[in-house]
Amino acid sequence: MDLFIVLVTFGLGLFFIIKGGDVLVKAAISLKNITGISSVIIGATFIAVATTLPEVFVSIFAVAAGNHGIAVGNAIGAMIANIALVLALSLLVFPNIVNRNEVFTKAIFLMLATVVVFLFSLNLRVQWYEGIILLAGFILFLLYNAKESKKTGRLCPEELNRPDGGISTAVIDCRGAWVKIIAGFFFGQIMLLAGAFALVENGEKLAHIFGISETVVGFTLIAVGTSLPELTTAIQSIRKKQGGLAVGNVIGANIINSTLLFGASAIIGDLQGESLPVSRETVFIAIPILMIMTAIAIVPLLVKGRTYRWQGAALLLTYAAYVTYLMIVQPV
């Protein structure tokens, strides 16, 4: 009976995350339609922040509860899942879905952020001051995208006023859309928060019931579960043939995971009396695999100016091999 309740609650957590992510994505797409900001910027900022909230909430809850293995495993595992599942799917269905100029700076930022996380983790701990540096990187990323969005963004349609001085129908519709967007972000985040809490609580219980290490649970079940909003975004982007949203979302989400998530977790861990521990397995296997996957996804785009189906296939195969390794040799 206990196992049944844990599984049901875990499933409810996944449901809230999927539904909350769906609500947030719809709000973000509406924001794109109203403001005219490019798909890549919307994907890398508004949608990325929205869909990354599950990972952020899960890791913060886990650190606060002392479950550092789940926190770190979820962070790195979610980044791997974003690239090797979400982006891989997009590349397989729609190769050459975005041009180099749209993502060049963001792609470089992602590669640098991943390398910085690796360097900070080499001593098997992320210190509070390193967390502050990572948070500064997150703020810098947001400021850069805010500057870029001003080049094309607008608040409402251009036909703002009627000749008689009254308020046009376009403005009324625009105001109504803004209300729906704000409501979508609010209620979507509440659902993500509830789902994240359920995943942490029951993910730890599942680890104990099945004798699986917390790190493995963080790398697999929880990481994939909290990446479902990104997967939802990718599927919707594929259906609407807006590849920039999917690519921008994955790049932005992984930048946020490596800066905001790791930075906040390190600071919270220090407030509790210890810096954020990172297992040797994570530092010397998981993060290098993440860097390899990032290179597979990004380098051809930066060098050739396009993406290919073989990248998606290579990412999926690499991910399958890594999950198989996790199941055979469980890190602690």
N, C-alpha and C positions, 0 to 999 in steps of 0.2 A: 504493500500500500504506500509506504514511504517513497519508493522508487516511482510509482505511478504519479504521485503528487508532484514530485520533483520534475519529472518529464513534462507533465501538463503545464506547470508554472514556467518551465524553461521555454516550452512552446509558445505560451502566451507572451513571454518576453520577446521572442522572435517576431510574433505577430504584430506587437505594438511597434517594434522597430521598422518592420516592413511598411505598415500602414502610416506611421509617422513620417517615414522617409518619402512615401508617395505623396502625402499632403504637402511636404516641404518642397518637393521637386515641382509639383504643379504650381505652387506659389512662385517659385523661382523662374519658371518658364513664363508665367504671366508678367513677372518683373522684366524679363528680357523683351517681351513683346511691347510693353509700354515705354520702356526707356530707350530701346534701340541699341543698347550696349552689345558688343560682339558676343557670340556664343562662347568663345574660349574664355573671355573675362568673366562672364556670368558663371560658366562652369567651374572656373578656377577659384572663384571667390564665394558668391552667394550660395551656389549649389554645393560647392566643396565644404564650406563651413557648415551648412545644414546637414549634409550627409555624413560628415565626420563627427558630429556631436555624439553618436552612439559610442564610438571609440574613446572619445574624450571622457564621457560620463563613466564608461566602464572602467577605464584605467584610473580615474580619480577615485571612484568608489573602492576599487581594488586596493589602491595604495593606502587609502584611509582605513581600510579594514586589515591592512598588513599583508595582503595577498600580492606581493610584489611579482611573483611568477606570472600570475594572470595579467597584471598590468603591463609588464614588459612584453610578454608573449602576445597579448592582444594588439599592442602598438605595432610591433614588427610584423606579426602575422597578418594584421589588417592591411599593412602596406604591401606585403607580398601578394595577398589576395586581390587587392585593387589592381595591381599590375598584371598578375599571372592569370586572373579569372576575368575581371571586368574589362580591362583594356584589351586583353587577348581576344575576348569575344568580339569586341568592336573591330579589331584589326582583321579577324577572320572573315567577318561579314562584309565590312566596307574598308578595304585597304585604301591607302592614300586619301584618308578622310580629313586631313587638315594640312595646311601649308606651314612651312618652316617659320616664316615671319611672324605668324600668330603666336607661336609657342616658344620661340628661341630663348628669350630671357627667362621664362618660367621653367623651361627644361633645364637650363644651366643652374638655376636656383635650386631645383630639386636635387640634382646630382651633388651640388655642394652641401646641401643640408644633410643628405644621406651620409656623405663622407665625414661631416662634422660629428654626427651622432656616433659613428664608428670610432672616431678618434677619442671622443669624450668617454666612450665605454671601454676603452682598452685596459683601464685599471679595474675593470669589473664593477664600477660604480659611476653614477652621474651625480656630481656635486651640485649644491644649490646655486653656486655662481655660474656653473655651466648651464643650469636651467634658465637663469636670467639671460644669458647670451642667446639661448635658443628662443626664448620669448621675444627678445629684441628682433631676431630674425623673422619671426611671425609678424610682428608689427611692421617691419620694413616691407615684407611681402604685401600686406594689405595696403600700405601707403602707395606702393608702386602701382598696384592695380587700380586704386582710386584715381590716381593721376591719369592712367590710361583710359579709364571709363569716361573721364570728362571730355575726351576728344570727340566722342560720338553720342554720349548720353543726353537724355532730356527727361524732364519730369512728367510731361503730358504731351498729347498731340499738339501740333503747331497751330491748329485752328482754335485759338483760345477764346475769342470773343465774337459775338454776333455783331453785324453792322449797327444794330440799334443799341448796343452797349450791354445787352443781357449776357447771361452765361450760356455758352453753347452746349449742345447735347454731348459733344465730344468731351468737354470738361467734366460734365456730370458723370459720364460713363467712366472717365479716367479716375475720378475721386472714388467711385464705387469699387473700381478694380483695386485701388490702393488699400481700401478697407479689407477686401478679400485677401490680398497679399499679406497684410500684417496679421490678420486672423489666422491664415494658413501657417505662417511661421510660428506663431504663438502656440497653437494647438498641436502642431507637428512636433515642436520641441518638448511639450509635455509628454506626448506619447513616447518619444525617444528616451526621455528621462526614466519613465516607468519601465520601459523595456530593458534599458541598460541595467537598472537596479536588479530586475528579475534574472538577467543573464549572469551577473556576478554571483549573486546569492546561490543560484542553483547550479551554476557551472562548477563552483567549488565542491558542492555536494556530489555532483556526478563524478568528479575526479576521485573523491574518496570512495564512493560506492564501487567504481570499476577499477580502482587501483591505478589510475592514470595520474601522471604528474600534472600539477597546476599549469606548468609551462606548456605542455602539450595541449591541454584544454584551451589555453589562451591562444595558441598558434592555430588551432583548427576550428573547433566548434564556435567559440566566441568570436574569433577573428573573422571567420566567414559570415557568421550571423550579423555582426556589426557592419560588414561590408555590403549587406543586402541593399541598403539605400543606394549605394553607388551602382550596384548591378541594376536596380530599378531604373536609375537615370540612364545607364547605357542602353537598356532595352528600349526605353522611350525615345532616346536619341536616334537609335537605329530605325525605329518605326517612322520617325519624323524626318529621317535622313539629315540629321544635324550632328554630324560627327564631332564638330568642335565642342559641343556640350560634354560628350563622353570623355574626350581626351583632356579637355580643360578640367573636368571634374576629378579625374584620376590624378593628374599632376598636382592640382590644388590640394586635394585630400591628402596626398602623401607629404606634401610640404607642411601642411597643418599638423599631421601626425608626428612628423619628425621635429617640429619646432614647438608648437603649442602643447601637444600632448606630453612629449618627453620633458619639456621645460616645466610645465605645471606639476607633473608627477615628481620630478626631482625636488622642487621647492616644497611640495606637501610632505614628501618623505623626510626632508630635513627638519621641517617643523615638528615632526613626530619624534625627532631625535636621531635619525639616521639618514644617510644619503641613499639614493635609489640604487639597489643592487641589480646588477646585470649578470646573468650566468655566463660561464665560459663558453657554453654551447651556443648561446645567443650571439656573443661577440665574434667568435671565430668560425661559425657555420651559418647561422641565420642571417646576420647582417651582410656578410660577404655575398651570400646567395641573393639577397635583396639588391645589392649593388650590381651584381651581374645581370639580374632581371631588368633593372633600371637602364643599364647600358644597352641591352637588347632592344628595349622599347624606344629609347631616346636617340642613340647614336645614328642609326640610319636616317632618322628624320633630320638631324642636324647636318649630316654630311651630304645626303642625297636630296634632301628637301621633300621627302615623301615617306610613307610607311608601306609595309608589304604584308601579305598573308602569312608568309613564313615566320614572321615575328610572332604572330599570335600562336601558331603551332608550336614554336620553340618555347614560348612562355608556358603554355599548358603542359608540355612534356616535362619541363623543368620543375613545375609545381607538383606534378604527379610524383616525380622521383623524390622530391623533398618530403612530401606527406608520407610516402612509403617509408622513407628513412626515419621519420619521427615515430611511426608506429612500431618500427623494429628496435630502434635505439632511443629510448625515452630520455630527454634531457631533464635534469632536476631544476 
